[in-house]
Amino acid sequence: MAETLVDVLWFIDGSGDEQMDQDDAVKVMEGVAHVVSTLSSDQQQELIALLGEMAAAEANPARREFLEEFPEGFGLIGDLS
C-alpha cells in the first residue's frame, strides 16, 4: 500500500500544469498529509521505517530524494533544520 501511495504522490509531485491542475495537486498532497497525521505513533514510525527502506533500495536519485524527504514533507517528523 505504501508503495502505491508513494507512486501516486511521486506522479503528482512531478506533474506539470499541462498534466494536472496544480490546485488539485496541492489538495491531494494536503489530504495525504492529514491522513498520515491521524495514524497512531506506532503506525507513523512503521511508515517512516518503510520509507527509509524504500529510499535505500531506490536507484533513481530524484525518487530516492522524494522518499527521503517524505516523512518531513508530509508531517511525520518535525522540521529537521
Secondary structure by P-SEA (a helix, b strand, c coil): caaaaaaaaaaaaacccccccaaaaaaaaaaaaaaaaaccaaaaaaaaaaaaaaaaacccaaaaaaaaacccccccccccc
